[in-house]
């Protein structure tokens, strides 16, 4: 099925590796040109995008830094003259899961800065471009932790819950401008970040007992949700937080 992405310009934050890289390559495979932004080196992903025959701008940027986000979008405007798709993928998890009473304020600030301030800054800039260009689609990578509580993870849960409500607020505000704003909320995925959990059979079995489908999700399954939401197939969908969780939240 043609997703209607040929010739679209898409920005993927946190695109140097993992889920972000997979999203960028899948968008390119569907015919989109890419901007890949990451604090780490985004050049590898950019090279892979170009190997698929698509244009790609690689930018090192801290998406929580207002000046760096401004510079990023200035480069997008100079290179591509506009933006059709934003995928807010960049994010971090907690360093430790200690009791909340012992959690440093600096850890709270770090999570909120990257997971909520960063997407806000990118949405604000992308929204301006998309309004001028006649519309667009924004998808943020949230988490089931933004929809249900997780003990000893108050900052991560709060940052993702905030991202979900940012999504709904912008969806309402920008609907008249033909900008759709949605989020994807995965549960545990088979990524490098979850390797330690999967390497411990006891921990892994304990976690998958909570998932009706009995396994962690695949990266490709989260990517498919993103592609759907940015595509013409989802043209009447906005303000949604789509859980990709194997039934975890249905319990």
C-alpha positions in Angstrom: 0.0 0.0 0.0 1.3 3.4 -0.9 1.5 5.5 2.3 1.7 8.8 0.4 5.2 9.7 1.8 7.1 10.1 -1.5 8.8 13.5 -1.6 7.8 14.4 1.9 10.4 16.0 4.2 10.8 14.3 7.6 12.8 15.2 10.7 13.6 12.4 13.1 15.2 13.4 16.4 17.4 10.9 18.1 18.0 9.3 14.8 21.6 8.1 15.2 20.6 4.6 16.4 18.0 2.3 17.8 14.4 3.1 17.2 15.2 6.5 15.6 17.4 5.0 13.0 14.8 2.4 12.2 12.2 5.1 11.8 14.4 7.2 9.5 15.3 4.3 7.3 11.6 3.2 7.0 10.5 6.7 6.1 13.3 6.8 3.4 12.2 3.4 2.1 8.7 4.9 1.6 10.1 7.8 -0.4 10.7 10.6 2.1 13.7 12.8 2.3 15.2 13.0 5.8 16.7 15.3 8.4 18.4 13.2 11.1 19.2 15.1 14.3 21.1 13.6 17.3 23.6 14.5 20.0 25.6 11.5 18.8 26.9 11.2 15.3 24.0 11.0 12.9 26.2 10.5 9.8 25.9 6.7 9.7 22.1 6.9 9.5 22.4 9.7 6.9 24.6 7.5 4.8 22.1 4.7 4.9 19.3 7.0 3.9 21.3 8.3 1.0 22.0 4.7 0.0 18.3 4.3 -0.4 18.3 7.1 -2.9 16.9 9.8 -0.7 18.3 13.2 0.3 19.4 13.5 4.0 20.7 16.3 6.2 22.6 15.1 9.3 22.7 17.6 12.2 24.3 17.2 15.6 21.9 19.0 18.0 20.7 18.9 21.6 16.9 19.2 21.2 16.5 20.6 24.7 18.7 23.6 23.8 16.6 26.4 22.4 19.5 27.9 20.3 20.5 24.6 18.8 16.8 23.8 17.9 16.6 27.2 16.2 19.8 26.5 14.3 18.5 23.0 13.3 15.3 24.4 11.8 17.1 27.2 10.1 19.2 24.6 8.3 16.1 22.6 7.4 14.6 25.8 5.9 17.7 26.5 3.9 18.1 22.9 2.7 14.5 21.8 2.1 12.4 25.0 2.3 9.8 23.3 4.6 8.9 20.3 6.7 6.1 17.8 6.4 6.8 15.3 9.2 8.3 15.6 12.6 9.1 12.4 14.7 10.0 13.4 18.3 12.0 10.2 19.0 14.9 11.6 21.2 14.5 10.7 24.8 16.2 9.3 27.8 15.3 7.0 30.7 16.1 7.3 34.4 19.7 6.5 35.5 18.5 4.7 38.6 15.2 3.5 40.1 15.8 4.5 43.6 13.1 5.6 46.1 11.6 8.9 45.1 12.5 10.4 48.5 16.1 9.9 47.5 15.8 11.1 43.9 18.1 14.1 43.2 16.3 17.1 41.8 19.0 17.2 39.0 17.7 13.8 37.8 14.2 15.1 37.6 15.3 18.2 35.7 17.4 16.0 33.3 14.4 13.8 32.4 11.9 16.7 32.0 14.5 18.7 29.9 15.0 16.0 27.3 11.7 14.2 27.3 9.3 17.2 27.4 11.1 20.5 26.9 12.9 19.1 23.8 9.7 17.9 22.0 8.0 21.2 22.9 10.9 23.2 21.3 10.8 21.0 18.2 7.0 21.1 17.9 7.0 24.9 18.2 9.5 25.3 15.3 7.9 22.5 13.2 4.5 24.0 13.8 5.6 27.3 12.3 6.9 25.6 9.2 3.9 23.4 8.8 1.4 26.3 9.2 3.3 28.2 6.4 3.5 25.0 4.3 -0.2 24.1 4.5 -0.1 21.2 7.0 1.9 18.3 8.3 2.1 15.5 10.7 3.9 15.2 14.1 4.4 11.9 16.0 6.1 11.8 19.4 7.5 8.6 20.9 5.9 8.3 24.4 5.6 5.3 26.6 3.1 3.2 28.5 4.8 4.8 31.5 3.0 8.0 30.5 -0.3 6.2 30.8 0.1 4.2 34.0 2.3 4.5 37.0 5.7 2.9 37.4 7.2 2.7 41.0 10.4 4.7 41.5 10.1 6.3 38.1 8.3 9.6 38.8 10.4 11.8 36.4 10.1 9.4 33.5 6.4 8.9 34.0 5.7 12.6 34.4 7.8 13.5 31.3 5.9 11.0 29.1 2.5 11.9 30.6 3.3 15.5 29.8 4.3 14.6 26.3 0.9 12.9 25.8 -1.0 16.0 26.9 1.2 18.2 24.8 0.2 16.0 21.9 -3.5 16.4 22.6 -3.2 20.2 23.2 -1.4 20.8 19.9 -3.7 18.5 18.0 -6.6 20.7 19.1 -4.8 23.9 18.4 -3.4 23.0 15.0 -6.2 20.9 13.5 -7.5 24.0 11.6 -4.0 24.3 10.1 -4.2 20.7 8.7 -1.5 19.6 11.2 -2.1 16.2 12.8 -0.4 15.5 16.1 -0.2 12.0 17.6 2.0 9.9 19.8 3.1 6.2 19.9 3.4 4.7 23.4 5.4 1.5 23.3 5.8 -0.9 26.2 9.1 -2.8 26.4 10.8 -3.3 23.0 13.6 -5.6 22.0 16.2 -2.8 21.8 19.7 -2.2 23.1 18.1 -0.3 26.0 16.2 -3.4 27.2 19.1 -5.9 26.7 19.9 -6.0 30.4 16.3 -6.9 31.2 16.2 -9.6 28.6 19.6 -11.0 29.6 18.2 -11.9 33.0 15.8 -14.7 32.5 14.2 -14.2 35.9 13.6 -10.5 35.2 12.4 -11.1 31.6 9.9 -13.8 32.6 8.5 -11.6 35.4 8.0 -8.7 32.9 6.4 -10.7 30.1 3.9 -12.3 32.5 2.4 -8.8 32.6 2.1 -8.7 28.8 -0.9 -10.6 27.4 0.9 -11.4 24.1 3.8 -12.8 26.2 6.8 -11.1 24.8 8.5 -7.7 24.3 7.6 -5.8 21.2 9.8 -5.6 18.1 11.3 -2.4 16.9 9.6 -2.9 13.6 6.2 -3.0 15.3 6.7 0.5 16.8 8.0 1.7 13.5 4.9 0.5 11.7 2.7 2.5 14.1 4.7 5.6 13.4 4.5 5.1 9.6 0.8 4.6 9.9 0.2 7.8 11.9 2.3 10.0 9.5 0.7 8.4 6.4 -2.4 9.3 4.4 -4.0 6.1 5.9 -4.3 8.1 9.2 -5.6 11.3 7.6 -8.6 11.5 10.0 -6.6 10.7 13.1 -5.2 13.4 15.4 -4.8 13.8 19.2 -4.3 10.0 19.7 -1.8 8.2 21.9 -1.4 4.7 20.2 -0.2 2.1 22.6 2.0 -0.6 21.1 2.1 -2.8 24.2 1.0 -6.4 23.5 -2.2 -5.7 25.6 -0.3 -4.5 28.7 -2.7 -1.6 29.3 -5.8 -3.7 28.7 -5.3 -5.7 31.9 
